[in-house]
Amino acid sequence: MLKYDRTALRTYSMLGARGAFGLALNELAAENEDILALSADLCSTSGLDRFAQNYPTRFYNTGIAEQSLIGIAAGLAAAGYTPFATTFANFAALRGCEQIRHYMGYMAENVKVVGLSAGFAMGMFGITHYGLEDIAALRSIPNLTILSPADSTETVKATLAAAAHKGPVYLRLTGGMNNPMVYKEDYTFTIGKAVTLQTGTDIALVGAGTMVAQCQKAAKLLAEKGVSCTIINMHTIKPLDTLALDSLLGHRLIVTAEEHSKIGGLGAAVAQHLAAKTAAPPLLTIGTEDDYGHAGDYAWLLQHHGLTADSIAAQITDFLGV
């Protein structure tokens, strides 16, 4: 049984998002015989070794064939199962985009696609393995729920929520092992309902995935300059929690932060909502620029692309002229 005490939360953090996902799915399978796992030749990378050992007849390796991965998962969903199909985020969203659109969007099959190592988590593997456009590629597909958990604990909760949700889900996993902890105690996770982590008066930081932890650190740096911050964990990109966004309209500035392109992701979704508001504050979107950089290790890539707490705080102070 999954727990949320201090020891469990530290374990999830050490395992990273992929390991925490695999642990959660293994527990789910013990309770629900309809839970299946599929992998595009990434069993260990998906954190599914234990699942494959414990439930060999419920694990399918489709090989490096992402379009078949989605199609097979859709067929299993049509037969009444709840399949979790796993592969790297860019391969799922880009190679499998037509199949996601057809089977999950149009046909609304109950498939859960897990985008592994989104953002820069693949490090030295380079641009071919970075998932920086996946939200943009999938956000316009009807019927598709998009989740981007803030840490490994939330990955566990998002996995459970995805399994319980009747309908197609894209679960976007960011970060590596020893994932920074956003949550240090149990809390309620609800699809489509953002979590307010901190309330302030000046700046509203709206983050998703690994950037939530970076926003927490950035808020501390800004507090030293007398800037008070609200922090929102927007773990559901679609459907977007517009009520949470409306509660931020009294701030001087709204900032979105994501390990994704500035184009078509969380920032774009927030901008689209705020554009209809007559009294919305300025919006600063933080993400990757409209280009491809060099490969590097994960920490360097975050720094290089302005996705660390120091850089987020600096971009905000520059924008405000503080």
Phi and psi in degrees as a GROMACS rama.xvg file:
@    title "Ramachandran Plot"
@    xaxis  label "Phi"
@    yaxis  label "Psi"
@TYPE xy
-71.5108  137.161  LEU-2
-120.833  165.035  LYS-3
-133.173  35.7187  TYR-4
-84.9181  178.538  ASP-5
-58.5836  -42.276  ARG-6
-64.3368  -44.4648  THR-7
-63.1184  -43.7257  ALA-8
-64.8778  -37.7592  LEU-9
-66.7614  -37.0435  ARG-10
-63.1627  -46.3088  THR-11
-57.6053  -42.7072  TYR-12
-61.3594  -45.4209  SER-13
-64.2358  -37.0494  MET-14
-68.5497  -26.389  LEU-15
79.4666  173.304  GLY-16
-61.2944  -42.0228  ALA-17
-66.7823  -43.5521  ARG-18
-65.6623  -40.1732  GLY-19
-65.8702  -38.9123  ALA-20
-60.2683  -47.9268  PHE-21
-61.044  -40.0432  GLY-22
-63.1919  -44.715  LEU-23
-64.7798  -42.0582  ALA-24
-67.1001  -36.0517  LEU-25
-61.6585  -41.5053  ASN-26
-67.8797  -40.5247  GLU-27
-60.41  -40.7745  LEU-28
-63.2004  -30.8487  ALA-29
-67.9149  -26.1694  ALA-30
-98.1768  -20.8067  GLU-31
-138.821  111.615  ASN-32
-71.4263  -10.9214  GLU-33
-82.8664  -10.5471  ASP-34
-73.6939  126.493  ILE-35
-125.754  156.347  LEU-36
-126.384  136.196  ALA-37
-127.065  148.144  LEU-38
-141.539  142.114  SER-39
-90.1143  63.3346  ALA-40
65.9362  34.431  ASP-41
-133.379  46.5037  LEU-42
-58.58  -57.4509  CYS-43
-64.824  -42.3754  SER-44
-62.1725  -29.9163  THR-45
-83.4936  -3.07042  SER-46
75.3465  24.4588  GLY-47
-105.471  12.1167  LEU-48
-57.6463  -48.4645  ASP-49
-64.8523  -40.5046  ARG-50
-59.7862  -47.3486  PHE-51
-62.9459  -35.5153  ALA-52
-72.0546  -41.5936  GLN-53
-78.9632  -30.4325  ASN-54
-133.676  64.435  TYR-55
-62.1196  -27.2452  PRO-56
-84.3601  -2.91604  THR-57
-116.38  11.8618  ARG-58
-117.936  132.42  PHE-59
-127.432  125.853  TYR-60
-103.715  110.783  ASN-61
-84.8492  -4.40601  THR-62
78.1982  -177.818  GLY-63
-78.4568  75.6662  ILE-64
-149.765  77.4027  ALA-65
-64.9819  -33.4176  GLU-66
-67.6559  -38.4943  GLN-67
-67.2866  -35.8725  SER-68
-54.3188  -48.97  LEU-69
-69.1402  -40.8409  ILE-70
-64.3124  -43.8514  GLY-71
-64.3928  -42.7182  ILE-72
-60.3387  -39.7391  ALA-73
-64.7599  -39.9515  ALA-74
-63.1924  -40.0016  GLY-75
-67.4926  -37.5474  LEU-76
-64.5676  -39.5394  ALA-77
-63.4144  -25.6452  ALA-78
-86.5473  2.6808  ALA-79
103.992  1.5019  GLY-80
-88.8377  168.87  TYR-81
-116.901  90.2333  THR-82
-88.4505  137.349  PRO-83
-106.933  113.564  PHE-84
-103.233  121.715  ALA-85
-118.325  136.422  THR-86
-166.902  174.349  THR-87
-60.1354  145.372  PHE-88
-55.7072  -44.0018  ALA-89
-67.4684  -35.5561  ASN-90
-70.3912  -38.6836  PHE-91
-64.4376  -49.9908  ALA-92
-76.8368  -32.6515  ALA-93
-97.874  -52.1337  LEU-94
-68.1065  -36.0488  ARG-95
-97.6356  13.3273  GLY-96
-60.8086  -45.6913  CYS-97
-63.5679  -39.9709  GLU-98
-68.5606  -37.8864  GLN-99
-63.2125  -43.2413  ILE-100
-61.2538  -45.8977  ARG-101
-74.7079  -53.1817  HIS-102
-82.4274  -36.4684  TYR-103
-96.1923  -37.325  MET-104
-80.1596  -62.5175  GLY-105
-69.2261  -48.5764  TYR-106
-88.5613  -12.0993  MET-107
55.8065  37.4155  ALA-108
-68.7499  148.373  GLU-109
-80.2385  59.8607  ASN-110
-101.188  139.623  VAL-111
-113.169  109.123  LYS-112
-93.8898  129.592  VAL-113
-108.812  112.887  VAL-114
-88.0684  102.718  GLY-115
-78.3804  147.175  LEU-116
52.0539  44.9042  SER-117
-66.2574  161.921  ALA-118
73.6381  -134.797  GLY-119
-103.426  14.0867  PHE-120
-61.5188  -20.7233  ALA-121
-82.0334  -1.74468  MET-122
51.2288  -117.476  GLY-123
-69.8367  -5.60979  MET-124
-67.6639  -23.9839  PHE-125
91.5287  -176.257  GLY-126
-55.6341  -35.4471  ILE-127
-60.8622  -20.5113  THR-128
-112.988  1.78286  HIS-129
-83.6309  139.843  TYR-130
-105.516  86.0514  GLY-131
-113.054  -5.58412  LEU-132
-123.915  5.70101  GLU-133
-65.9826  -42.2374  ASP-134
-63.6622  -44.166  ILE-135
-59.4671  -39.4693  ALA-136
-69.8394  -30.0688  ALA-137
-106.479  -17.0881  LEU-138
-64.9537  -27.3363  ARG-139
-84.06  -4.8165  SER-140
-79.4475  120.209  ILE-141
-60.409  153.749  PRO-142
73.082  -2.05496  ASN-143
-97.6029  122.561  LEU-144
-89.5104  135.056  THR-145
-120.046  120.415  ILE-146
-114.094  139.117  LEU-147
-135.929  83.2111  SER-148
-64.027  146.829  PRO-149
-78.0892  -31.2612  ALA-150
-151.496  -172.718  ASP-151
-70.5052  -34.3448  SER-152
-62.8047  -44.3637  THR-153
-68.529  -27.0733  GLU-154
-61.6498  -42.9225  THR-155
-59.5182  -49.7305  VAL-156
-65.0876  -38.3031  LYS-157
-67.2133  -35.492  ALA-158
-63.4976  -45.276  THR-159
-63.1569  -42.2294  LEU-160
-66.5641  -38.8146  ALA-161
-63.3355  -40.5523  ALA-162
-64.7472  -37.3674  ALA-163
-78.1039  -23.2113  ALA-164
-73.6273  130.34  HIS-165
-90.4744  96.6802  LYS-166
148.745  168.161  GLY-167
-70.3382  140.75  PRO-168
-136.021  139.813  VAL-169
-110.824  116.609  TYR-170
-103.996  112.391  LEU-171
-99.3808  116.686  ARG-172
-105.764  126.267  LEU-173
-118.839  161.206  THR-174
86.5892  170.842  GLY-175
-112.194  -154.72  GLY-176
-73.2884  162.554  MET-177
54.0928  47.1112  ASN-178
-63.1291  131.7  ASN-179
-54.3751  140.501  PRO-180
-88.5334  120.985  MET-181
-88.7672  -41.2916  VAL-182
-105.595  128.262  TYR-183
-118.56  11.5978  LYS-184
-157.925  169.585  GLU-185
-67.1632  154.836  ASP-186
-158.58  173.58  TYR-187
-97.0506  125.95  THR-188
-108.721  124.925  PHE-189
-132.252  125.602  THR-190
-56.7764  130.687  ILE-191
85.4925  1.30226  GLY-192
-123.271  108.281  LYS-193
-65.4509  160.887  ALA-194
-113.02  125.918  VAL-195
-86.8542  114.525  THR-196
-91.1318  -23.4507  LEU-197
-161.023  142.779  GLN-198
-113.907  129.635  THR-199
-136.824  -168.725  GLY-200
-122.483  -20.026  THR-201
-99.8151  -61.545  ASP-202
-115.634  139.322  ILE-203
-109.234  116.518  ALA-204
-98.5157  119.651  LEU-205
-114.763  109.139  VAL-206
-118.788  163.744  GLY-207
-141.584  149.95  ALA-208
61.1224  -143.554  GLY-209
-60.6011  -21.6935  THR-210
-71.8002  -14.4915  MET-211
-64.8704  -45.7696  VAL-212
-63.2738  -38.6559  ALA-213
-65.8207  -36.6289  GLN-214
-65.1178  -37.5632  CYS-215
-61.671  -43.5082  GLN-216
-68.4383  -39.5086  LYS-217
-63.012  -37.3831  ALA-218
-63.0119  -36.4554  ALA-219
-66.2608  -40.0488  LYS-220
-65.4817  -39.7581  LEU-221
-69.1216  -34.5514  LEU-222
-60.7305  -32.7036  ALA-223
-65.5901  -20.79  GLU-224
-99.2685  8.9523  LYS-225
82.5693  16.3499  GLY-226
-101.277  120.546  VAL-227
-92.6185  130.497  SER-228
-121.079  138.019  CYS-229
-92.4763  141.307  THR-230
-122.837  124.648  ILE-231
-116.17  127.228  ILE-232
-92.3224  100.797  ASN-233
-90.1521  72.3997  MET-234
-71.0195  -17.8847  HIS-235
-109.573  114.07  THR-236
-79.7386  -33.1263  ILE-237
-147.727  120.127  LYS-238
-74.7374  136.951  PRO-239
-74.5272  139.327  LEU-240
-80.4281  87.3585  ASP-241
-71.5712  -26.8467  THR-242
-65.1181  -40.2494  LEU-243
-63.221  -39.476  ALA-244
-65.7373  -40.0157  LEU-245
-63.6779  -28.3153  ASP-246
-71.5157  -10.0436  SER-247
-97.8911  0.240478  LEU-248
-64.969  -19.1627  LEU-249
-83.317  -2.55593  GLY-250
-79.5327  160.927  HIS-251
-71.8753  -29.7766  ARG-252
-155.456  139.486  LEU-253
-109.582  133.288  ILE-254
-123.873  129.147  VAL-255
-106.501  143.369  THR-256
-136.631  129.167  ALA-257
-151.633  148.611  GLU-258
-89.9588  69.262  GLU-259
-166.415  162.298  HIS-260
-56.9293  146.952  SER-261
-64.3575  -20.3638  LYS-262
-88.9403  118.886  ILE-263
83.4611  1.81624  GLY-264
-100.162  -144.735  GLY-265
-58.6551  -47.1042  LEU-266
-58.1826  -42.2982  GLY-267
-65.5443  -39.074  ALA-268
-65.2115  -42.8454  ALA-269
-65.7647  -43.2932  VAL-270
-60.2858  -40.4162  ALA-271
-62.1314  -39.9289  GLN-272
-70.4091  -45.4195  HIS-273
-68.6651  -23.9822  LEU-274
-60.6618  -25.6001  ALA-275
-88.1656  -1.53319  ALA-276
-95.8853  129.09  LYS-277
-74.997  -23.1777  THR-278
-121.139  32.8277  ALA-279
-74.2048  142.05  ALA-280
-73.882  171.253  PRO-281
-59.77  154.758  PRO-282
-121.475  128.161  LEU-283
-111.608  118.65  LEU-284
-100.655  128.667  THR-285
-116.345  123.471  ILE-286
-174.296  -164.708  GLY-287
-82.8138  150.518  THR-288
-77.5349  175.435  GLU-289
-83.8902  60.2485  ASP-290
-161.84  177.107  ASP-291
-116.612  126.953  TYR-292
-96.1092  -155.213  GLY-293
-93.3344  160.007  HIS-294
-75.4104  158.828  ALA-295
-178.65  178.992  GLY-296
-75.3495  163.274  ASP-297
-59.019  -48.9443  TYR-298
-60.8963  -40.989  ALA-299
-65.2296  -39.9536  TRP-300
-63.7466  -42.1666  LEU-301
-61.4045  -43.5599  LEU-302
-64.817  -45.8926  GLN-303
-61.4531  -33.9279  HIS-304
-98.4952  12.5584  HIS-305
71.2963  31.8033  GLY-306
-111.48  20.652  LEU-307
-101.099  163.644  THR-308
-56.527  -44.0896  ALA-309
-58.0256  -45.6387  ASP-310
-69.4658  -40.8993  SER-311
-60.1127  -46.6584  ILE-312
-61.9952  -40.3656  ALA-313
-66.2732  -40.6926  ALA-314
-64.6026  -35.2691  GLN-315
-69.839  -45.9071  ILE-316
-65.6829  -36.223  THR-317
-63.0552  -43.1758  ASP-318
-63.052  -39.4807  PHE-319
-84.4998  -16.7026  LEU-320
72.4882  29.2125  GLY-321
